[in-house]
Amino acid sequence: MNRSQFHQQHAERATAEARRLLEQQPALGARWLPWVATELYQLSPPEYAAMVRRELARLNES
């Protein structure tokens, strides 16, 4: 599977995961950033984790 196919296959899931992470920000407050780092570290494969990071950044800017 090439990069484009991987992205297409996992884009919706990555966006949903990023939204889930962002939803926890108000509840966790200052602890949110270390928590998110841990959550992202646990995602696999690394290409998927990178997609979630990009979506998280994009959604956080909105």
HTML snippet that shows the backbone in 3Dmol.js (N, CA, C, O; Angstrom):
<script src="https://3Dmol.org/build/3Dmol-min.js"></script>
<div id="view" style="width:600px;height:400px;position:relative"></div>
<script>
const pdb = `
ATOM      1  N   MET A   1       0.852  -1.168   0.000  1.00  0.00           N
ATOM      2  CA  MET A   1       0.000   0.000   0.000  1.00  0.00           C
ATOM      3  C   MET A   1       0.905   1.241   0.000  1.00  0.00           C
ATOM      4  O   MET A   1       1.834   1.349   0.800  1.00  0.00           O
ATOM      5  N   ASN A   2       0.610   2.166  -0.912  1.00  0.00           N
ATOM      6  CA  ASN A   2       1.421   3.377  -0.948  1.00  0.00           C
ATOM      7  C   ASN A   2       0.881   4.413   0.040  1.00  0.00           C
ATOM      8  O   ASN A   2      -0.164   4.222   0.662  1.00  0.00           O
ATOM      9  N   ARG A   3       1.623   5.507   0.163  1.00  0.00           N
ATOM     10  CA  ARG A   3       1.285   6.543   1.157  1.00  0.00           C
ATOM     11  C   ARG A   3      -0.102   7.138   0.916  1.00  0.00           C
ATOM     12  O   ARG A   3      -0.864   7.352   1.859  1.00  0.00           O
ATOM     13  N   SER A   4      -0.421   7.398  -0.331  1.00  0.00           N
ATOM     14  CA  SER A   4      -1.712   7.980  -0.675  1.00  0.00           C
ATOM     15  C   SER A   4      -2.863   7.049  -0.286  1.00  0.00           C
ATOM     16  O   SER A   4      -3.864   7.490   0.279  1.00  0.00           O
ATOM     17  N   GLN A   5      -2.711   5.780  -0.588  1.00  0.00           N
ATOM     18  CA  GLN A   5      -3.734   4.800  -0.226  1.00  0.00           C
ATOM     19  C   GLN A   5      -3.879   4.701   1.288  1.00  0.00           C
ATOM     20  O   GLN A   5      -4.991   4.635   1.811  1.00  0.00           O
ATOM     21  N   PHE A   6      -2.745   4.692   1.986  1.00  0.00           N
ATOM     22  CA  PHE A   6      -2.779   4.618   3.447  1.00  0.00           C
ATOM     23  C   PHE A   6      -3.534   5.817   4.007  1.00  0.00           C
ATOM     24  O   PHE A   6      -4.385   5.672   4.885  1.00  0.00           O
ATOM     25  N   HIS A   7      -3.216   7.001   3.491  1.00  0.00           N
ATOM     26  CA  HIS A   7      -3.876   8.219   3.959  1.00  0.00           C
ATOM     27  C   HIS A   7      -5.377   8.159   3.710  1.00  0.00           C
ATOM     28  O   HIS A   7      -6.165   8.467   4.603  1.00  0.00           O
ATOM     29  N   GLN A   8      -5.774   7.770   2.520  1.00  0.00           N
ATOM     30  CA  GLN A   8      -7.197   7.678   2.196  1.00  0.00           C
ATOM     31  C   GLN A   8      -7.909   6.678   3.100  1.00  0.00           C
ATOM     32  O   GLN A   8      -9.029   6.926   3.549  1.00  0.00           O
ATOM     33  N   GLN A   9      -7.269   5.570   3.360  1.00  0.00           N
ATOM     34  CA  GLN A   9      -7.887   4.520   4.169  1.00  0.00           C
ATOM     35  C   GLN A   9      -8.060   4.945   5.633  1.00  0.00           C
ATOM     36  O   GLN A   9      -9.005   4.514   6.293  1.00  0.00           O
ATOM     37  N   HIS A  10      -7.151   5.787   6.142  1.00  0.00           N
ATOM     38  CA  HIS A  10      -7.152   6.102   7.566  1.00  0.00           C
ATOM     39  C   HIS A  10      -7.501   7.549   7.910  1.00  0.00           C
ATOM     40  O   HIS A  10      -7.491   7.913   9.086  1.00  0.00           O
ATOM     41  N   ALA A  11      -7.805   8.371   6.926  1.00  0.00           N
ATOM     42  CA  ALA A  11      -8.051   9.800   7.159  1.00  0.00           C
ATOM     43  C   ALA A  11      -9.216  10.039   8.122  1.00  0.00           C
ATOM     44  O   ALA A  11      -9.092  10.834   9.053  1.00  0.00           O
ATOM     45  N   GLU A  12     -10.321   9.373   7.911  1.00  0.00           N
ATOM     46  CA  GLU A  12     -11.495   9.570   8.776  1.00  0.00           C
ATOM     47  C   GLU A  12     -11.196   9.177  10.212  1.00  0.00           C
ATOM     48  O   GLU A  12     -11.559   9.888  11.149  1.00  0.00           O
ATOM     49  N   ARG A  13     -10.541   8.056  10.377  1.00  0.00           N
ATOM     50  CA  ARG A  13     -10.204   7.568  11.714  1.00  0.00           C
ATOM     51  C   ARG A  13      -9.226   8.505  12.408  1.00  0.00           C
ATOM     52  O   ARG A  13      -9.343   8.746  13.610  1.00  0.00           O
ATOM     53  N   ALA A  14      -8.256   9.039  11.655  1.00  0.00           N
ATOM     54  CA  ALA A  14      -7.279   9.968  12.241  1.00  0.00           C
ATOM     55  C   ALA A  14      -7.965  11.247  12.705  1.00  0.00           C
ATOM     56  O   ALA A  14      -7.635  11.780  13.765  1.00  0.00           O
ATOM     57  N   THR A  15      -8.911  11.739  11.925  1.00  0.00           N
ATOM     58  CA  THR A  15      -9.651  12.942  12.317  1.00  0.00           C
ATOM     59  C   THR A  15     -10.482  12.674  13.563  1.00  0.00           C
ATOM     60  O   THR A  15     -10.520  13.506  14.469  1.00  0.00           O
ATOM     61  N   ALA A  16     -11.137  11.542  13.622  1.00  0.00           N
ATOM     62  CA  ALA A  16     -11.942  11.187  14.794  1.00  0.00           C
ATOM     63  C   ALA A  16     -11.061  11.065  16.036  1.00  0.00           C
ATOM     64  O   ALA A  16     -11.446  11.503  17.121  1.00  0.00           O
ATOM     65  N   GLU A  17      -9.898  10.478  15.878  1.00  0.00           N
ATOM     66  CA  GLU A  17      -8.972  10.323  17.009  1.00  0.00           C
ATOM     67  C   GLU A  17      -8.487  11.692  17.485  1.00  0.00           C
ATOM     68  O   GLU A  17      -8.410  11.935  18.689  1.00  0.00           O
ATOM     69  N   ALA A  18      -8.164  12.579  16.557  1.00  0.00           N
ATOM     70  CA  ALA A  18      -7.717  13.929  16.924  1.00  0.00           C
ATOM     71  C   ALA A  18      -8.827  14.670  17.663  1.00  0.00           C
ATOM     72  O   ALA A  18      -8.558  15.370  18.639  1.00  0.00           O
ATOM     73  N   ARG A  19     -10.050  14.526  17.217  1.00  0.00           N
ATOM     74  CA  ARG A  19     -11.185  15.169  17.909  1.00  0.00           C
ATOM     75  C   ARG A  19     -11.342  14.612  19.319  1.00  0.00           C
ATOM     76  O   ARG A  19     -11.608  15.356  20.263  1.00  0.00           O
ATOM     77  N   ARG A  20     -11.178  13.303  19.454  1.00  0.00           N
ATOM     78  CA  ARG A  20     -11.282  12.672  20.777  1.00  0.00           C
ATOM     79  C   ARG A  20     -10.230  13.254  21.713  1.00  0.00           C
ATOM     80  O   ARG A  20     -10.515  13.546  22.875  1.00  0.00           O
ATOM     81  N   LEU A  21      -9.024  13.419  21.207  1.00  0.00           N
ATOM     82  CA  LEU A  21      -7.949  13.972  22.031  1.00  0.00           C
ATOM     83  C   LEU A  21      -8.244  15.415  22.419  1.00  0.00           C
ATOM     84  O   LEU A  21      -8.050  15.801  23.572  1.00  0.00           O
ATOM     85  N   LEU A  22      -8.706  16.201  21.477  1.00  0.00           N
ATOM     86  CA  LEU A  22      -9.022  17.606  21.763  1.00  0.00           C
ATOM     87  C   LEU A  22     -10.155  17.753  22.762  1.00  0.00           C
ATOM     88  O   LEU A  22     -10.156  18.679  23.572  1.00  0.00           O
ATOM     89  N   GLU A  23     -11.119  16.845  22.710  1.00  0.00           N
ATOM     90  CA  GLU A  23     -12.259  16.908  23.626  1.00  0.00           C
ATOM     91  C   GLU A  23     -11.838  16.767  25.085  1.00  0.00           C
ATOM     92  O   GLU A  23     -12.563  17.192  25.985  1.00  0.00           O
ATOM     93  N   GLN A  24     -10.685  16.179  25.322  1.00  0.00           N
ATOM     94  CA  GLN A  24     -10.205  15.967  26.687  1.00  0.00           C
ATOM     95  C   GLN A  24      -9.474  17.187  27.256  1.00  0.00           C
ATOM     96  O   GLN A  24      -9.189  17.240  28.452  1.00  0.00           O
ATOM     97  N   GLN A  25      -9.173  18.156  26.404  1.00  0.00           N
ATOM     98  CA  GLN A  25      -8.390  19.315  26.838  1.00  0.00           C
ATOM     99  C   GLN A  25      -9.033  20.073  28.005  1.00  0.00           C
ATOM    100  O   GLN A  25      -8.342  20.369  28.980  1.00  0.00           O
ATOM    101  N   PRO A  26     -10.327  20.397  27.940  1.00  0.00           N
ATOM    102  CA  PRO A  26     -10.907  21.142  29.074  1.00  0.00           C
ATOM    103  C   PRO A  26     -10.861  20.356  30.394  1.00  0.00           C
ATOM    104  O   PRO A  26     -10.613  20.928  31.455  1.00  0.00           O
ATOM    105  N   ALA A  27     -11.098  19.073  30.319  1.00  0.00           N
ATOM    106  CA  ALA A  27     -11.114  18.263  31.536  1.00  0.00           C
ATOM    107  C   ALA A  27      -9.724  18.083  32.136  1.00  0.00           C
ATOM    108  O   ALA A  27      -9.580  18.021  33.357  1.00  0.00           O
ATOM    109  N   LEU A  28      -8.704  18.000  31.289  1.00  0.00           N
ATOM    110  CA  LEU A  28      -7.353  17.725  31.779  1.00  0.00           C
ATOM    111  C   LEU A  28      -6.547  18.985  32.075  1.00  0.00           C
ATOM    112  O   LEU A  28      -5.578  18.934  32.832  1.00  0.00           O
ATOM    113  N   GLY A  29      -6.933  20.103  31.490  1.00  0.00           N
ATOM    114  CA  GLY A  29      -6.233  21.353  31.751  1.00  0.00           C
ATOM    115  C   GLY A  29      -4.755  21.260  31.432  1.00  0.00           C
ATOM    116  O   GLY A  29      -4.374  20.863  30.331  1.00  0.00           O
ATOM    117  N   ALA A  30      -3.921  21.625  32.394  1.00  0.00           N
ATOM    118  CA  ALA A  30      -2.467  21.646  32.197  1.00  0.00           C
ATOM    119  C   ALA A  30      -1.887  20.245  31.969  1.00  0.00           C
ATOM    120  O   ALA A  30      -0.787  20.113  31.433  1.00  0.00           O
ATOM    121  N   ARG A  31      -2.602  19.223  32.363  1.00  0.00           N
ATOM    122  CA  ARG A  31      -2.118  17.846  32.178  1.00  0.00           C
ATOM    123  C   ARG A  31      -2.387  17.323  30.771  1.00  0.00           C
ATOM    124  O   ARG A  31      -1.939  16.234  30.413  1.00  0.00           O
ATOM    125  N   TRP A  32      -3.121  18.102  29.972  1.00  0.00           N
ATOM    126  CA  TRP A  32      -3.527  17.635  28.652  1.00  0.00           C
ATOM    127  C   TRP A  32      -2.345  17.343  27.736  1.00  0.00           C
ATOM    128  O   TRP A  32      -2.311  16.289  27.101  1.00  0.00           O
ATOM    129  N   LEU A  33      -1.378  18.249  27.652  1.00  0.00           N
ATOM    130  CA  LEU A  33      -0.262  18.063  26.723  1.00  0.00           C
ATOM    131  C   LEU A  33       0.536  16.787  27.008  1.00  0.00           C
ATOM    132  O   LEU A  33       0.790  16.027  26.073  1.00  0.00           O
ATOM    133  N   PRO A  34       0.941  16.517  28.243  1.00  0.00           N
ATOM    134  CA  PRO A  34       1.641  15.245  28.492  1.00  0.00           C
ATOM    135  C   PRO A  34       0.755  14.036  28.203  1.00  0.00           C
ATOM    136  O   PRO A  34       1.237  13.008  27.728  1.00  0.00           O
ATOM    137  N   TRP A  35      -0.537  14.160  28.490  1.00  0.00           N
ATOM    138  CA  TRP A  35      -1.460  13.060  28.225  1.00  0.00           C
ATOM    139  C   TRP A  35      -1.546  12.796  26.724  1.00  0.00           C
ATOM    140  O   TRP A  35      -1.490  11.645  26.290  1.00  0.00           O
ATOM    141  N   VAL A  36      -1.682  13.864  25.930  1.00  0.00           N
ATOM    142  CA  VAL A  36      -1.755  13.710  24.475  1.00  0.00           C
ATOM    143  C   VAL A  36      -0.474  13.088  23.940  1.00  0.00           C
ATOM    144  O   VAL A  36      -0.522  12.215  23.073  1.00  0.00           O
ATOM    145  N   ALA A  37       0.657  13.526  24.445  1.00  0.00           N
ATOM    146  CA  ALA A  37       1.934  12.959  23.997  1.00  0.00           C
ATOM    147  C   ALA A  37       1.961  11.453  24.238  1.00  0.00           C
ATOM    148  O   ALA A  37       2.406  10.689  23.381  1.00  0.00           O
ATOM    149  N   THR A  38       1.488  11.038  25.393  1.00  0.00           N
ATOM    150  CA  THR A  38       1.438   9.604  25.706  1.00  0.00           C
ATOM    151  C   THR A  38       0.489   8.871  24.773  1.00  0.00           C
ATOM    152  O   THR A  38       0.807   7.793  24.272  1.00  0.00           O
ATOM    153  N   GLU A  39      -0.678   9.461  24.541  1.00  0.00           N
ATOM    154  CA  GLU A  39      -1.659   8.844  23.636  1.00  0.00           C
ATOM    155  C   GLU A  39      -1.081   8.703  22.229  1.00  0.00           C
ATOM    156  O   GLU A  39      -1.220   7.653  21.602  1.00  0.00           O
ATOM    157  N   LEU A  40      -0.436   9.753  21.736  1.00  0.00           N
ATOM    158  CA  LEU A  40       0.133   9.703  20.393  1.00  0.00           C
ATOM    159  C   LEU A  40       1.259   8.671  20.309  1.00  0.00           C
ATOM    160  O   LEU A  40       1.394   7.976  19.302  1.00  0.00           O
ATOM    161  N   TYR A  41       2.056   8.575  21.353  1.00  0.00           N
ATOM    162  CA  TYR A  41       3.165   7.622  21.381  1.00  0.00           C
ATOM    163  C   TYR A  41       2.666   6.182  21.251  1.00  0.00           C
ATOM    164  O   TYR A  41       3.361   5.323  20.709  1.00  0.00           O
ATOM    165  N   GLN A  42       1.464   5.930  21.750  1.00  0.00           N
ATOM    166  CA  GLN A  42       0.916   4.577  21.742  1.00  0.00           C
ATOM    167  C   GLN A  42       0.263   4.195  20.418  1.00  0.00           C
ATOM    168  O   GLN A  42      -0.043   3.024  20.194  1.00  0.00           O
ATOM    169  N   LEU A  43       0.047   5.169  19.541  1.00  0.00           N
ATOM    170  CA  LEU A  43      -0.594   4.874  18.266  1.00  0.00           C
ATOM    171  C   LEU A  43       0.371   4.167  17.323  1.00  0.00           C
ATOM    172  O   LEU A  43       1.579   4.403  17.345  1.00  0.00           O
ATOM    173  N   SER A  44      -0.186   3.309  16.510  1.00  0.00           N
ATOM    174  CA  SER A  44       0.626   2.544  15.580  1.00  0.00           C
ATOM    175  C   SER A  44      -0.176   2.321  14.306  1.00  0.00           C
ATOM    176  O   SER A  44      -1.400   2.203  14.369  1.00  0.00           O
ATOM    177  N   PRO A  45       0.462   2.263  13.188  1.00  0.00           N
ATOM    178  CA  PRO A  45       1.873   2.462  12.910  1.00  0.00           C
ATOM    179  C   PRO A  45       2.259   3.941  13.011  1.00  0.00           C
ATOM    180  O   PRO A  45       1.387   4.801  13.135  1.00  0.00           O
ATOM    181  N   PRO A  46       3.541   4.237  12.961  1.00  0.00           N
ATOM    182  CA  PRO A  46       4.002   5.627  13.087  1.00  0.00           C
ATOM    183  C   PRO A  46       3.376   6.566  12.054  1.00  0.00           C
ATOM    184  O   PRO A  46       3.151   7.742  12.341  1.00  0.00           O
ATOM    185  N   GLU A  47       3.098   6.056  10.864  1.00  0.00           N
ATOM    186  CA  GLU A  47       2.469   6.882   9.830  1.00  0.00           C
ATOM    187  C   GLU A  47       1.086   7.338  10.254  1.00  0.00           C
ATOM    188  O   GLU A  47       0.677   8.461   9.959  1.00  0.00           O
ATOM    189  N   TYR A  48       0.366   6.467  10.947  1.00  0.00           N
ATOM    190  CA  TYR A  48      -0.964   6.817  11.440  1.00  0.00           C
ATOM    191  C   TYR A  48      -0.849   7.845  12.571  1.00  0.00           C
ATOM    192  O   TYR A  48      -1.623   8.801  12.619  1.00  0.00           O
ATOM    193  N   ALA A  49       0.097   7.656  13.464  1.00  0.00           N
ATOM    194  CA  ALA A  49       0.311   8.611  14.551  1.00  0.00           C
ATOM    195  C   ALA A  49       0.625   9.994  13.981  1.00  0.00           C
ATOM    196  O   ALA A  49       0.157  11.004  14.508  1.00  0.00           O
ATOM    197  N   ALA A  50       1.411  10.041  12.913  1.00  0.00           N
ATOM    198  CA  ALA A  50       1.732  11.323  12.278  1.00  0.00           C
ATOM    199  C   ALA A  50       0.477  11.964  11.699  1.00  0.00           C
ATOM    200  O   ALA A  50       0.308  13.181  11.779  1.00  0.00           O
ATOM    201  N   MET A  51      -0.393  11.163  11.124  1.00  0.00           N
ATOM    202  CA  MET A  51      -1.656  11.695  10.594  1.00  0.00           C
ATOM    203  C   MET A  51      -2.488  12.302  11.712  1.00  0.00           C
ATOM    204  O   MET A  51      -3.063  13.377  11.545  1.00  0.00           O
ATOM    205  N   VAL A  52      -2.557  11.628  12.842  1.00  0.00           N
ATOM    206  CA  VAL A  52      -3.340  12.133  13.975  1.00  0.00           C
ATOM    207  C   VAL A  52      -2.720  13.428  14.488  1.00  0.00           C
ATOM    208  O   VAL A  52      -3.444  14.374  14.799  1.00  0.00           O
ATOM    209  N   ARG A  53      -1.397  13.489  14.582  1.00  0.00           N
ATOM    210  CA  ARG A  53      -0.727  14.724  15.011  1.00  0.00           C
ATOM    211  C   ARG A  53      -1.059  15.885  14.088  1.00  0.00           C
ATOM    212  O   ARG A  53      -1.352  16.986  14.554  1.00  0.00           O
ATOM    213  N   ARG A  54      -1.017  15.645  12.780  1.00  0.00           N
ATOM    214  CA  ARG A  54      -1.338  16.711  11.828  1.00  0.00           C
ATOM    215  C   ARG A  54      -2.794  17.156  11.976  1.00  0.00           C
ATOM    216  O   ARG A  54      -3.083  18.353  11.944  1.00  0.00           O
ATOM    217  N   GLU A  55      -3.696  16.213  12.134  1.00  0.00           N
ATOM    218  CA  GLU A  55      -5.106  16.552  12.307  1.00  0.00           C
ATOM    219  C   GLU A  55      -5.327  17.313  13.611  1.00  0.00           C
ATOM    220  O   GLU A  55      -6.115  18.257  13.658  1.00  0.00           O
ATOM    221  N   LEU A  56      -4.642  16.908  14.648  1.00  0.00           N
ATOM    222  CA  LEU A  56      -4.740  17.583  15.939  1.00  0.00           C
ATOM    223  C   LEU A  56      -4.293  19.034  15.799  1.00  0.00           C
ATOM    224  O   LEU A  56      -4.951  19.938  16.314  1.00  0.00           O
ATOM    225  N   ALA A  57      -3.194  19.258  15.117  1.00  0.00           N
ATOM    226  CA  ALA A  57      -2.716  20.627  14.903  1.00  0.00           C
ATOM    227  C   ALA A  57      -3.706  21.429  14.076  1.00  0.00           C
ATOM    228  O   ALA A  57      -3.985  22.587  14.384  1.00  0.00           O
ATOM    229  N   ARG A  58      -4.236  20.815  13.029  1.00  0.00           N
ATOM    230  CA  ARG A  58      -5.180  21.506  12.162  1.00  0.00           C
ATOM    231  C   ARG A  58      -6.459  21.874  12.922  1.00  0.00           C
ATOM    232  O   ARG A  58      -6.943  23.001  12.818  1.00  0.00           O
ATOM    233  N   LEU A  59      -6.994  20.938  13.671  1.00  0.00           N
ATOM    234  CA  LEU A  59      -8.233  21.186  14.421  1.00  0.00           C
ATOM    235  C   LEU A  59      -8.018  22.180  15.554  1.00  0.00           C
ATOM    236  O   LEU A  59      -8.918  22.953  15.884  1.00  0.00           O
ATOM    237  N   ASN A  60      -6.849  22.163  16.141  1.00  0.00           N
ATOM    238  CA  ASN A  60      -6.546  23.052  17.251  1.00  0.00           C
ATOM    239  C   ASN A  60      -6.418  24.507  16.779  1.00  0.00           C
ATOM    240  O   ASN A  60      -6.640  25.435  17.557  1.00  0.00           O
ATOM    241  N   GLU A  61      -6.067  24.699  15.527  1.00  0.00           N
ATOM    242  CA  GLU A  61      -5.954  26.040  14.944  1.00  0.00           C
ATOM    243  C   GLU A  61      -7.320  26.603  14.587  1.00  0.00           C
ATOM    244  O   GLU A  61      -7.494  27.821  14.529  1.00  0.00           O
ATOM    245  N   SER A  62      -8.276  25.742  14.352  1.00  0.00           N
ATOM    246  CA  SER A  62      -9.615  26.188  13.916  1.00  0.00           C
ATOM    247  C   SER A  62     -10.374  26.900  15.003  1.00  0.00           C
ATOM    248  O   SER A  62     -11.507  27.329  14.785  1.00  0.00           O
TER     249      SER A  62
END
`;
const viewer = $3Dmol.createViewer("view");
viewer.addModel(pdb, "pdb");
viewer.setStyle({}, {cartoon: {color: "spectrum"}});
viewer.zoomTo();
viewer.render();
</script>
